[in-house]
């Protein structure tokens, strides 16, 4: 009898409704989404290629950048292809298990991205405040352990959230008003008590986002103190310039994240649901799209590598 009841309240599949109220605009909305996703895939794959094959980029700063690029790729690929299938082909159905898997990957790698940004802030802190010990502090084993710890932290915290969501009774139908399986959107379909989902989601936000932002703030406070104490204006400018790309990455990541987080919990009665869903998609698309562009423009070593590869391929064509 218990098995029968569980079967009755667990749907075989969900229907992702896309952006409610804007169904007629789905095709037009898909163009900027598709363009940003293409830039994200090409840009991040290009960064991973450069960091892997160029010996001059085999340093801790670029290893952390490779982690960020990989995280961005997984994060947007977990959601955007399905979103485009909804917009273009009306393939709105997703199985219950696939929905949970998508939820796991999206939330795990958004948490992973926050952790990598924190590690990159610590990298800049060591590079500016302890330049002579930089290579001895951030060795390859230390970088690998830090990246693994960041990934495991996200996995350990997200798995219970997925399990809690799986156990909810879904007797209000199977229509999810979203383009992907966000845990709060899925939980709202349930007829059970979702207070645990809300409280645990807030706890994850504090444990991951709150801790990482605190570490980033402390790191940049120490960096600012060290840079201001430099006597040379050129040295100060050079030190600040090494942090510019990372600061932009923080803004692109945490800006939409905070906006999406607070709107989902406190603004759903004020703002139209379609706006919330668009912001949620931008939250997953903007960092993967902009990070390769910013690092490609702001980082001299990456620009030099790109120019060298392009000139090499040009010479091979003419020879």
N, C-alpha and C positions, 0 to 999 in steps of 0.2 A: 504493500500500500504506500509506503514511504517512497519507493522507487517510482510508482505511478504518479504521485503528487509532484515529485521533482521533475518528471518528464513533462507534466502538464504546464509547469511554470517556467520551463527553460525552452525558449524557442529554438527551432533548428537553425534559423537565420534571422538577421535583422535587415531592414530596409533603410539605407542611408539616403535621406531625402534631399541632400545637397543644401542649397541656400533657400529656405522657405520664403516665398514672396517674390523671389527673383528667378523663378524657373525659366521664364522667357528670355532671360539675360544670360543663362548659363553658358551658351556658346561664346558670347562676347567676353564674359568674365574669364573664360578658359584661356584666351590668348595671352594676357599678362601673366597668368599662372604658368602656362606652358613656357613662355619666354624666360621667366625667372628660373624655372626648374632647369631649362637647358643651360642657362648661364651657370647655375650652381653645379651641375654635373660636369660640364666642360672645365670650369674654373678649378673646382676641387680636385678632379682627376689630374688636371695639369699640375697643380701644386704637389700632389702626391708623387707624380712622375719626376718632377724636378728634384724634390727632396730625396727621393730614393736613388736617383742616378747621378746627381751632381755631388762630387766629393766636397765642394766648398760649402755645401748646405748641411753637412753632417755635423751639426752642432745642436745643443739642447734646445735652443730657441726654435729651430726648425723641426725638431722632433715633436715638440709640443704643437707646433702648427700643423704637422701631419696628423696628429691625433684629432685636432679640431676639424680638419678637412674631412677625415674619415667619419667623424661623428656627425658632421653636417650632412654628408652624403646619405648616411643611413637614416637620419632624422627626416629629411624631406622625401626620400624615396619610400619610406614607410607609409606616407600619406598621399602625396601628390599624384602618382599614377592612378590610384583608385579614384581620386577626385576627378581627374580628367576623364576617366571611363564613365563616371556619373554624368559629367557635362556633355560629353560627345556621343556616347552610345547608350545612355540611360541604363547602364549596368549598376543598379542600385543595391542589389542583394549581396550580402556578405554573411558567411556562415558564422554561427555563434563562436566557434573555436577560432576562426580567422580574425574575428573582431577582437577577441581577447589577445591574440598574438600581436595584432596591429597596435592595440593599446599598450602592450608591454614594450614594444620597440620604440614607440613615440615617446612615452614617458621616461623610459630608461635613458634614451640618448639625449633628451632635453636636459635631464639631470646630469648626464655625462658631459654635455657641452658646458654647463655651469662650472663643473669641476675642472675641466681643462682650462677655462678662462682664469680660474683661480690659480692653477699651476703656472700659467703663463705670467701672471702678476708676480708670483714668487720668483720666477725665473728672472724677470726684469729687476726685481729687488736685489737679488744676488749679483746680477751683472753690474749694477750701478753702485751698490753699496760695498760689495766685496769683489771687485774686478780681478784682483790677483789670485783669489781662491775660487774663481768661477768654475774653472774646468775640473778642479778637485772636488768641489761640493756637488755639482750636477754631473755626475758620471752616468754612463749609459745604464748600469744596473739601477741606479737611483731613479732615473727617468722612467725605466720600465716598471719598477715597483710602484711609483707614484701614479702612473697611468692605470695600472691594474687595480690599485686600491680605489681610484676614482670610479672605475667601471663597476667593481664589486659593490661599492657603496650604493650606487644607483640600482643595481640588480636586487640587492638585499632589501632595499626599501620599497621597490615597486612590486615585487612578487606578491607580498601580502595584499597590496591594493588590488591587484588583478584577481587574487583568490577571493577577497571580500566581494568584489563585483560579480564574480561568477556565482556566488552562493545566493545572490538576491533572487527573489521570485519576480518573474516578468509576466504579469497578468494584465498589463495595460496595452497589450499589442506588441508589435516589433518595429515600430517606426521610430527611427532616430533622426531628429532634425539637425543634421550636421553632415559634413562631407567626409568625416573619418570618425573612428571610435575613440573619442575622448571619454575618459572614465566618468566624468560628471554627466555628460550627455547620455551615456549608456545607463548610468544609475537612475537618471530621471525617468526612464521608461519603466523602471521597477515600481511595483505597488508595495514594496516593503519599506522598512525604515532605513533611509540612506544617511542618517546622522553620522554613523561610523565612517562612511566614505568621505563625508565633508570634513570631519575632524581629522581623520588620518591624512587626507590630502593637504590640509593646512599644516599638519605636523611635518610632512615631507618637504613642503615649501620652506619651512623654517630650518629644518635640518640640512637641506641641500642649499637652497638659495640664500637663506639668512646667513649660514656659516660661510659660504663662499664670498658673499658680498662683504662680510666682516673682514675676512682675510685679504680681499682685494683692497679694501679701504685702508687697512693697516699698512699693507705693502706700499701703496702709493703715498701714504703719509710719510713713511720712512724715506721713500724715493725723493719726495719733494724736499724734505729736510736736507738730504744729501746733495741734491742738485743746487739748492739755494746757497749752500755753503761753498760751492765751487767759486774760485776767484775769477776764472776766465769766462767771458760771455760766450765764446765759441764752444767751450766745454759744456756749459749749461744747455746751449741750443742743441748740441749733439746728443746729450743725455736725454733731453726731452723728446727729440725726434725718434729715438729708439722705442719710445712708448706710444707714439701717435697711433700706429696701426692697431695696437692692442686696445687702446682707449676707444677707438672707433668700433672694434669688435664687441666690446662690453656694451656700448650704447645700442648697437644693432640687436644684440641678444636680449639684454635685460629691459630695454625700453618696451618693445612689444610684449615681453613676458609679463611685466608688471601690469601693463594695460589690460592684457587678456585675463590675467589672474583676478584682478579687482572687478572687471566688468562681469565675469562669469559668476562671481559670488555676490556682488552688491549692485550691479547695474542692469540686471536682466529685466527689471520692471520699468526702467527709464529708457533704455536704448533698445531699438528694434532688434530681434534675434538675428536678422540677416547681417547686421553690422558686427555682432559678436562673432559670427562664423567667419566673416571676411577677415576680421582681426586675428582670429585663431589660425587661419591659414597663412596670413602674413607673418605671424610669429614663427611658423615652421619654415617659411620661405626666405624671409629677409636676411637672416644671418648667413645661411649657405650661399645666397646670391652675392652678398656684399663683401664677405670676408676675403675671398680670393681676389676680388677687385682691389680692395683696400691694401692688402698685403702686397699685391703685384705692383701697385702704384707707389706705395710708401717705403718699400724695402729695397734698397739699392742692390743687395746681393741677388735677390730674385729677378730684378729688372736686368741685371748684367747677364744672368744665366739665360733668360729668355732671348736677349739680343744675341748672345753667343750661339745659341741653338739655331735661331733664325738665319744668322749670317752663315753658319756652317751649312745649313740646308740650301741656302741660295748659292753658295760656292759649288756645292755638289751638282746643282742643276746646270750651272754654266760650264762645268768641267766635262 
